Amino acid sequence: MPPIPSRVPRIVLMLIGLFALSGCTGVQILNTLAPTEAILPTVTRTYNTEHALALDIYQPENAKQAPVIVFFWGGRWEEGDKSLYRFVGAELASKGFVVVIPNYRLYPQVKFPAFLDDSAQAVAWTHAHIAEFGGDADKIVLMGHSAGAYNAAMLALNPAYLHAVGGRRAWIRGMIGLGGPYDFLPLKEPDLQAIFGPPSQYPQTQPIHWADGSNPPMLLIESRADTIVYPKNTRNLYTKIKAHGGPVEKYMVDDLSHQMLIGVVSNVLSSRSEILQHIVHFTREETLSKPTQRVQ
């Protein structure tokens, strides 16, 4: 793939400046400028009535047996909401995918592994109902950014979470992680110690602990300039999966911040579209091919 210029078009900078003067945040700007053509209005459904957890569904027009992306957002397992990522859902829907973005419970309301239980339940709901929205339940790819990439990776690497909700890891045709924490021991921050404690279970909280090569195909995307989730997380997980003969790809960029790893999924930043291109290509390839036989 030829190199793509890193400069943001001048018109985009002008638009961002105008929105900033009006008090909009960066996410609000991306959501405001998200695609609207060829996609249907967003649909919201409840997937967990006990905890009032809902998910948003983004559909291309005339979708029929379309590949499905379940996107988990990040926020250190402490903050965030599905509504902040309309730009992700709309952009990927405009590329022909049915996109599901669930909420999940956060700390201090819950600790590990409750947010993984919620994530697994959202995938199970998607598998059972996505045909109603033009998606193919046999073509589900998980995707996440930051803490959301952790959630997606844990479901892809440890079959216990989907088994607990009556599912199978074989449902997952692929997993895409952007700036994900996969190998982040020792835990030094008090909030993370509380979220993942007690210390006796710390090793089992790490995605790398479960990497044995039996995973569905994975695409791990990281930036060498990420100072929030260090690139060694991606490097270490990639290396261990490779050592076990598992299917995994790694794509590294040099100059994007942790936040911009997900921001560049927006069409607003089309001058950095190589990450979006990798996501689209990986999802299409993995949902066209036969499922990996090793995945159970």
C-alpha positions in Angstrom: 0.0 0.0 0.0 1.5 3.4 -1.0 2.3 5.9 1.8 -0.6 8.2 2.6 0.2 11.9 3.6 -0.2 12.7 7.2 -1.4 16.2 6.8 -5.0 16.9 7.7 -6.8 18.8 4.8 -7.0 22.6 5.4 -10.8 22.6 5.1 -11.0 20.0 8.0 -8.8 22.2 10.2 -11.1 25.1 9.4 -14.2 23.1 10.3 -12.6 21.9 13.5 -11.7 25.4 14.4 -15.3 26.6 13.8 -16.8 23.8 15.9 -14.2 24.5 18.7 -15.3 28.1 18.9 -18.9 26.9 19.4 -17.8 24.8 22.4 -17.9 21.3 20.7 -15.5 18.6 21.8 -13.4 16.6 19.4 -15.8 13.6 19.6 -18.8 15.9 19.0 -17.1 17.2 15.9 -16.5 13.8 14.5 -20.1 12.7 15.3 -21.5 15.8 13.7 -19.6 15.2 10.5 -20.2 11.4 10.4 -21.7 10.0 7.2 -25.5 10.0 6.8 -26.0 8.9 3.2 -26.7 5.3 2.4 -27.2 4.3 6.1 -30.4 3.9 8.1 -31.3 5.8 11.3 -29.6 4.3 14.4 -31.6 1.7 16.2 -31.2 1.2 20.0 -32.1 -2.1 21.7 -31.8 -3.4 25.2 -29.7 -6.5 25.6 -29.6 -6.8 29.4 -32.8 -5.7 31.2 -31.5 -6.4 34.7 -28.8 -3.8 34.3 -30.5 -1.6 31.7 -27.7 -2.2 29.2 -28.4 -1.2 25.6 -26.7 -1.2 22.2 -26.8 0.9 19.1 -27.1 -0.6 15.7 -25.9 1.1 12.5 -27.2 -0.4 9.2 -26.3 0.2 5.6 -29.3 0.7 3.3 -30.6 -2.5 1.9 -28.2 -4.6 4.0 -28.6 -8.3 3.5 -26.4 -10.9 5.2 -23.8 -8.2 5.7 -20.7 -8.7 7.8 -21.1 -7.5 11.4 -18.7 -5.5 13.6 -19.3 -5.3 17.3 -17.3 -2.3 18.6 -16.3 -1.9 22.2 -15.3 1.6 23.2 -12.6 2.5 25.7 -12.3 4.6 28.8 -10.2 2.8 31.3 -13.2 0.7 32.3 -14.4 3.8 34.2 -16.0 6.1 31.7 -17.5 6.3 28.3 -20.8 5.7 26.4 -21.9 4.2 23.1 -23.3 7.6 22.0 -19.8 9.0 21.8 -18.9 6.7 19.0 -21.6 7.4 16.4 -18.8 8.4 14.0 -17.4 4.8 14.2 -20.7 3.2 13.6 -21.7 5.5 10.8 -18.4 5.3 9.0 -18.2 1.5 9.1 -21.9 1.2 8.1 -21.1 3.4 5.1 -18.6 0.8 4.1 -21.3 -2.0 4.1 -21.0 -3.4 7.6 -23.8 -3.7 10.2 -22.2 -2.2 13.3 -23.2 -2.9 16.9 -22.0 -0.6 19.7 -23.0 -1.8 23.2 -22.7 -0.1 26.6 -21.2 -2.2 29.4 -21.0 -1.6 33.1 -18.0 0.3 34.5 -16.0 0.7 37.7 -16.9 1.5 40.5 -20.3 -0.1 39.9 -18.5 -3.3 38.9 -15.1 -4.9 38.8 -13.4 -7.5 36.6 -14.8 -9.6 35.1 -18.3 -8.0 35.0 -17.5 -5.8 32.0 -16.4 -8.9 30.1 -19.6 -10.7 31.1 -21.6 -7.8 29.7 -19.5 -7.8 26.5 -20.1 -11.5 26.0 -23.8 -11.0 26.5 -23.9 -8.2 23.9 -22.2 -10.6 21.4 -24.7 -13.3 22.2 -27.6 -10.8 21.6 -26.0 -9.8 18.3 -25.7 -13.4 17.2 -29.3 -14.1 18.0 -30.9 -10.9 16.5 -28.6 -9.3 14.0 -30.4 -11.0 11.0 -33.3 -8.7 11.8 -31.1 -5.7 10.8 -29.5 -7.2 7.7 -26.5 -8.7 9.3 -25.1 -12.2 9.1 -24.7 -13.9 12.4 -22.0 -16.1 11.0 -19.9 -13.1 10.0 -19.2 -11.4 13.3 -15.9 -9.5 13.9 -15.1 -7.9 17.3 -13.4 -4.5 17.4 -12.3 -2.3 20.2 -10.2 0.7 21.2 -8.2 0.9 24.4 -10.1 -0.8 27.2 -12.6 -1.9 24.5 -9.8 -3.6 22.7 -9.1 -5.5 25.9 -12.7 -6.6 26.1 -12.7 -7.8 22.5 -9.3 -9.6 23.0 -10.4 -11.4 26.1 -13.5 -12.7 24.3 -11.4 -13.8 21.4 -8.7 -15.4 23.5 -10.7 -17.0 26.4 -13.7 -19.0 25.3 -15.1 -19.1 28.8 -16.9 -15.8 28.5 -19.0 -16.7 25.5 -19.6 -20.2 26.8 -21.1 -18.7 30.0 -23.8 -17.0 27.9 -24.6 -20.0 25.8 -22.3 -19.0 23.0 -19.2 -20.2 21.2 -15.9 -18.5 20.3 -16.4 -19.9 16.8 -19.0 -17.2 16.3 -16.1 -14.7 16.1 -14.6 -14.5 12.6 -12.0 -12.0 13.7 -10.9 -9.4 16.2 -9.5 -5.9 15.7 -7.7 -4.1 18.5 -6.6 -0.5 18.4 -4.2 0.6 21.1 -5.2 -2.2 23.4 -3.8 -3.1 26.8 -3.0 -6.8 26.5 0.0 -7.2 28.9 0.0 -4.5 31.5 1.3 -6.0 34.7 2.4 -4.9 37.2 -0.6 -2.8 38.2 0.7 0.3 39.9 -2.4 2.6 39.8 -4.8 2.2 42.7 -7.9 2.3 40.4 -6.5 -0.5 38.2 -5.6 -2.5 41.3 -9.1 -2.2 42.5 -10.7 -3.0 39.2 -8.6 -6.2 38.6 -8.0 -7.3 42.2 -7.3 -9.3 44.2 -3.6 -9.6 43.3 -3.9 -13.4 43.2 -6.0 -13.2 40.0 -3.9 -10.5 38.2 -2.3 -13.0 35.8 -5.7 -14.3 34.7 -6.8 -10.7 33.9 -4.2 -10.3 31.2 -5.2 -11.2 27.5 -1.6 -12.4 26.9 -2.1 -15.1 29.6 -4.7 -16.8 27.4 -2.8 -16.6 24.1 -2.3 -20.2 23.0 -2.7 -19.9 19.2 -6.4 -21.2 19.2 -7.8 -17.7 18.7 -9.7 -16.4 15.7 -7.7 -14.2 13.3 -6.6 -11.0 15.0 -5.5 -7.6 13.7 -3.6 -5.6 16.3 -3.1 -1.9 15.5 -0.8 0.4 17.5 1.2 3.6 17.4 4.7 3.9 18.5 3.7 7.4 19.8 1.1 6.0 22.1 2.0 7.2 25.7 -1.1 5.9 27.4 -1.1 2.2 26.3 2.5 1.4 25.5 3.2 -0.4 22.2 4.8 -3.3 24.0 1.2 -4.5 24.8 0.6 -5.2 21.1 4.2 -6.4 20.4 4.1 -8.9 23.3 0.7 -10.3 22.4 1.5 -10.6 18.7 4.8 -12.4 19.5 3.1 -14.9 21.8 0.3 -15.7 19.4 2.8 -16.1 16.6 5.0 -18.4 18.7 1.9 -20.7 19.2 1.2 -20.6 15.4 -2.0 -18.6 15.8 -3.4 -16.2 13.2 -2.5 -12.6 13.9 -1.4 -9.5 12.1 0.2 -6.4 13.4 0.1 -2.9 11.9 2.1 -0.1 13.5 2.1 3.6 12.8 4.7 6.1 14.1 2.9 9.3 14.9 -0.7 8.9 16.2 -1.7 9.6 19.8 -3.7 7.0 21.7 -6.9 9.0 21.1 -6.2 9.5 17.4 -5.9 5.7 16.8 -9.7 5.7 17.0 -10.2 9.2 15.7 -8.8 8.4 12.3 -11.6 5.9 11.7 -13.7 9.0 11.0 -14.1 10.1 7.4 -13.1 13.6 8.6 -9.5 12.5 8.8 -9.4 10.8 5.5 -5.8 11.8 4.9 -5.0 9.1 7.6 -7.3 6.5 6.1 -4.7 3.7 6.1 -6.0 2.4 9.5 -9.6 2.5 8.2 -8.5 0.7 5.1 -6.8 -2.1 7.1 -10.0 -2.5 9.2 -12.2 -2.7 6.2 -9.9 -5.1 4.3 -9.4 -7.4 7.3 -13.1 -7.6 8.0 -14.0 -8.3 4.4 -11.3 -11.0 4.1 -12.1 -12.8 7.3 -15.9 -12.8 6.7 -15.5 -14.1 3.1 -13.2 -16.9 4.1 -14.2 -20.1 6.0 -14.0 -19.9 9.8 -10.7 -21.0 11.4 -11.2 -24.6 12.3 -9.0 -24.4 15.5 -11.4 -21.9 17.1 -14.0 -23.5 19.5 
